Amino acid sequence: GEVEFRSILFVPAIAPSRRDDILNQKTKNIRLYVKRVFISDDFDGEL
């Protein structure tokens, strides 16, 4: 069958200069939803 995906990806214009900025506590709150259904909040890899 056919599968369709829609996503939003933010890429900052300037890369973070410090490691602390990359491993920010706020980014640990990324969650995956599909059609408003919570799928996962456990992302060990990079996005």
Beta strands, then each sheet from edge to edge (+ up, - down):
strand 1: 32-34
strand 2: 37-40
sheet 1: 1+ 2-
end
